[in-house]
Amino acid sequence: MFRTDISRRQAMLIGGALPMALVLPAHAQTAPAQPAGEAPAFLGRANTIQLGGFEVTTLFGGGSMSDNPIETFGLNADPAEFESLSAENFIPADRSGGSYTMTLVRTPDALVLFDTGMVPANNAASMAQAGVKPEDVTHVVLTHMHGDHIGGLMDGEAPAFPNAELILPRPENDYWAANPSEAYTAKVVPLLDKARQIEGTEEILPGIKAEQAHGHTPGHTTYLLESDGQRLLITGDSFNHYVYSVQRPAWHVRFDVDKEQGAATRQAVLARLAEEKIPFIGYHMPFPGLGFIAPNGEGSWRFVPATYQFAG
């Protein structure tokens, strides 16, 4: 269940996330009644797979609904085609739902969290479902610095992951340092002195390689996991909707800082995933965010959710 007691200030700190109305998932409708004046408890959700010698867990940070998705995912789309594509995929054209999914990777030597959601309490609840606590995390790695990816870095005035080294792309930090958002100032700046800044082209930890995927933001970075011959790509916001941005990657996305580069990067990442048949985790894909990309005609791909491919 997604917390509904998010303050106006917290909502503003999201900065760069999709425009949203916060909602409860359907199963919340059957949850036990809460005391008057209290928000429903966020129970947390986690999904774990084995990738070679790595344990990979996706963590649910919350969900949202937004209106007028063409204004987010199809700025240059023909409205009739947007309507048609929505109908073909059994989704409404006037609203869209999304989720926020962090990735936790346990390697032989580290416990690495990719991105941090928006609400520290939500993160802790989902981590508890995976049997870990925020203080267990040894490294926090950022794909980029939109507010819905960095909002969970700080819990009030204290770091939410007190024992973790923060790893972030230098080109991304350079951009936000010159164009500071409220979220960047409140969540990243207090941690910069001890952060490790990377170029986005190197192995940051054994079996984890950073790869530049600029466009959504100037330093947006994906991360390739490789263990015992198995690979998985953490794609961040390379594509933000499982239909619109996958089947029509040339459509401009509202929150891409560079619309043309964002579209080009989107197409390149999708083509690679399809050609090399690499599984991926997408931050805004339907939870648990894990799946594959398959060809869907020229310049188009389709999202194939993972089912039992990773079962032991």
C-alpha positions in Angstrom: 0.0 0.0 0.0 1.3 3.4 -0.8 1.4 6.0 1.9 -1.0 8.8 1.4 0.3 11.0 4.2 3.0 12.7 2.0 3.3 16.3 2.8 3.2 19.1 0.2 6.9 19.6 0.8 7.7 16.0 0.1 5.7 16.2 -3.1 7.7 19.2 -4.2 10.9 17.4 -3.4 10.0 14.7 -5.9 11.0 17.3 -8.6 11.4 15.5 -12.0 9.1 12.6 -11.2 6.0 12.0 -13.2 3.0 14.3 -12.4 0.9 12.1 -10.1 -2.0 11.6 -7.8 -0.9 9.3 -5.0 -3.2 6.3 -4.7 -3.4 2.9 -2.9 -3.1 -0.3 -4.9 -6.3 -2.3 -5.2 -5.4 -4.7 -2.4 -5.4 -1.8 0.0 -9.2 -1.7 -0.2 -9.4 -4.9 1.9 -6.8 -3.8 4.4 -7.8 -3.7 8.1 -9.3 -0.4 9.1 -6.9 2.2 10.4 -7.5 4.4 13.4 -9.1 7.7 12.5 -6.6 10.2 11.3 -3.9 7.7 10.5 -2.7 6.8 7.0 -2.8 3.2 6.0 0.4 1.4 6.8 2.8 0.7 4.0 3.5 -3.1 4.2 6.3 -3.2 1.6 6.9 -5.6 -1.2 10.1 -7.4 -2.4 10.9 -9.8 -5.1 14.2 -11.8 -5.2 16.0 -13.7 -8.0 19.4 -15.3 -8.2 21.7 -14.0 -10.9 24.8 -16.2 -10.8 26.4 -15.5 -7.5 24.4 -12.3 -7.0 21.1 -12.1 -5.2 19.0 -9.4 -6.9 15.9 -8.0 -5.1 13.5 -5.4 -6.4 11.9 -3.2 -3.7 8.5 -1.4 -4.2 8.7 2.2 -3.2 5.1 3.1 -4.0 2.7 3.7 -6.9 0.9 6.5 -8.6 -1.7 7.5 -11.1 -1.5 10.5 -13.4 -3.8 12.1 -15.9 -3.1 13.0 -19.6 -0.3 10.6 -20.2 0.2 12.0 -23.8 1.6 15.1 -22.1 4.3 13.0 -20.4 5.1 10.1 -22.7 4.0 11.4 -26.2 4.8 15.1 -26.5 5.3 14.7 -30.3 2.8 11.9 -30.7 -0.3 12.1 -33.0 -3.3 12.0 -30.6 -5.1 9.5 -32.7 -2.1 7.1 -32.7 -1.8 7.6 -29.0 -5.4 6.6 -28.5 -5.0 3.6 -30.8 -1.8 2.4 -29.2 -3.5 2.6 -25.8 -6.5 0.7 -26.9 -4.3 -2.0 -28.5 -2.6 -2.5 -25.2 -5.8 -2.5 -23.1 -4.9 0.7 -21.2 -6.8 4.0 -21.0 -5.4 6.9 -23.0 -6.5 9.5 -20.4 -4.6 8.2 -17.4 -1.6 6.1 -16.6 -0.3 4.2 -13.6 3.3 3.7 -12.5 5.5 2.4 -9.8 8.8 3.2 -8.2 11.2 0.2 -8.0 14.6 0.2 -6.4 17.1 -2.6 -6.9 19.1 -4.2 -4.1 22.0 -6.4 -5.1 23.8 -8.7 -2.7 27.3 -9.7 -4.0 29.8 -11.8 -2.1 31.3 -8.6 -0.6 28.6 -5.9 -0.7 24.9 -5.0 -0.4 24.2 -2.4 -3.1 21.1 -0.3 -3.5 20.3 1.3 -6.8 18.3 4.5 -6.4 16.4 5.4 -3.2 12.7 6.1 -4.0 10.9 9.0 -2.3 9.9 7.9 1.2 12.5 6.4 3.7 9.7 4.6 5.7 8.4 2.9 2.5 12.0 1.8 1.6 12.5 0.4 5.1 9.2 -1.5 4.9 10.1 -3.1 1.6 13.6 -3.9 2.7 12.2 -5.6 5.8 10.3 -7.9 3.5 13.7 -8.9 2.1 15.1 -9.4 5.5 17.5 -6.4 5.5 17.6 -3.0 7.1 18.8 0.4 5.8 21.9 0.2 7.9 22.9 -3.1 6.2 23.4 -1.3 2.9 27.1 -0.9 2.0 26.7 1.2 -1.2 24.0 3.4 -2.6 24.3 3.9 -6.4 22.4 6.5 -8.4 21.2 6.3 -12.0 20.4 10.0 -12.0 19.1 12.7 -9.7 15.5 13.3 -10.4 13.6 13.6 -7.1 11.9 10.3 -7.2 15.3 8.6 -7.3 17.0 10.6 -4.6 14.2 11.4 -2.2 15.0 8.5 0.1 18.7 9.4 0.5 18.0 11.5 3.7 15.6 10.7 6.5 15.0 14.1 8.0 18.4 15.6 8.7 20.2 12.2 8.8 21.4 9.9 6.0 18.9 7.1 5.5 21.6 4.6 4.8 24.2 5.6 7.4 26.8 2.9 6.6 26.7 3.2 2.8 29.1 4.8 0.4 27.2 7.0 -2.1 28.3 6.5 -5.7 27.0 8.9 -8.3 27.8 9.9 -11.9 30.0 13.0 -12.1 28.3 14.4 -15.2 25.0 14.1 -13.4 26.2 15.9 -10.4 27.8 18.6 -12.5 24.5 19.3 -14.2 22.5 19.6 -10.9 25.2 21.6 -9.2 24.7 24.2 -11.9 20.9 23.8 -12.0 20.0 22.8 -8.4 16.6 21.5 -7.7 15.1 21.5 -4.2 15.5 17.7 -4.1 19.2 17.9 -5.1 19.9 20.6 -2.5 18.1 18.8 0.3 19.1 15.2 -0.5 22.4 15.0 -2.3 24.4 18.1 -1.3 24.6 17.0 2.4 26.3 13.8 1.3 28.6 15.0 -1.4 31.7 15.4 0.7 32.0 11.6 1.2 30.5 10.5 -2.1 32.4 8.7 -4.9 31.9 10.4 -8.2 32.3 8.2 -11.3 32.4 9.0 -15.1 29.8 6.3 -15.9 32.1 4.0 -18.0 33.8 2.0 -15.3 33.4 -1.1 -13.1 32.3 0.4 -9.8 32.3 -2.8 -7.9 33.2 -6.4 -8.9 30.6 -7.5 -11.4 28.9 -4.1 -11.6 29.8 -1.8 -14.6 28.5 1.7 -15.1 27.4 2.6 -18.7 26.5 6.1 -19.8 22.9 6.4 -21.1 22.5 10.2 -21.3 19.5 12.1 -22.5 16.9 11.6 -19.8 19.3 13.7 -17.8 22.8 14.8 -18.8 24.5 12.1 -16.6 21.8 9.3 -16.6 23.7 6.0 -16.1 22.7 2.4 -16.4 24.4 -0.5 -14.6 25.3 -3.9 -16.0 25.4 -6.8 -13.5 27.4 -9.8 -14.5 28.0 -12.9 -12.4 28.9 -16.5 -13.4 28.2 -15.7 -17.0 24.7 -14.3 -16.3 23.9 -10.6 -17.0 21.2 -8.1 -16.1 20.9 -4.4 -16.9 19.5 -1.9 -14.4 18.1 0.7 -16.9 16.9 3.4 -14.5 14.7 5.8 -16.6 16.0 4.8 -20.0 12.3 4.2 -20.8 9.6 5.1 -18.3 6.4 3.4 -19.5 6.1 -0.2 -20.5 3.9 0.6 -23.5 4.4 4.1 -24.7 8.2 4.4 -24.3 8.9 0.8 -25.4 6.6 0.5 -28.4 7.1 4.2 -29.5 10.6 5.1 -28.2 10.8 8.0 -30.6 8.0 9.8 -28.8 9.4 12.6 -26.6 9.1 12.3 -22.9 8.3 15.4 -20.8 11.0 14.8 -18.2 13.8 14.1 -20.6 16.2 17.0 -20.3 17.4 16.5 -23.9 14.4 15.1 -25.8 16.2 14.0 -29.0 19.1 12.4 -27.1 16.7 10.8 -24.7 14.8 9.2 -27.6 18.1 8.0 -29.3 19.3 6.5 -26.0 16.0 4.8 -25.4 16.1 3.2 -28.9 19.7 2.1 -28.4 19.1 0.5 -25.0 15.9 -1.2 -26.2 17.7 -2.6 -29.3 20.6 -3.9 -27.2 18.3 -5.6 -24.7 16.4 -7.3 -27.6 19.4 -8.3 -29.6 21.5 -9.6 -26.6 18.4 -11.0 -24.8 19.6 -9.4 -21.5 17.0 -9.3 -18.7 16.5 -5.9 -17.2 15.0 -4.0 -14.3 13.3 -0.7 -15.1 12.5 1.8 -12.3 9.0 2.6 -13.6 8.1 -0.8 -15.1 5.2 -2.6 -13.4 6.4 -4.1 -10.2 8.6 -6.2 -9.8 10.1 -4.2 -12.7 11.9 -7.3 -14.1 11.5 -8.5 -17.7 12.8 -8.7 -21.2 12.5 -6.7 -24.4 11.5 -8.3 -27.7 11.3 -6.8 -31.2 7.9 -5.5 -32.2 8.4 -4.2 -35.8 10.7 -1.5 -37.1 11.6 1.0 -34.5 9.3 -0.7 -31.9 9.8 -3.2 -29.1 7.6 -4.8 -26.5 8.0 -5.5 -22.8 7.8 -9.1 -21.7 7.4 -9.4 -17.9 9.5 -12.1 -16.2 7.5 -15.0 -14.8 9.4 -18.2 -13.8 12.6 -17.8 -15.8 14.6 -17.2 -12.7 13.0 -19.9 -10.5 15.6 -22.3 -9.1 
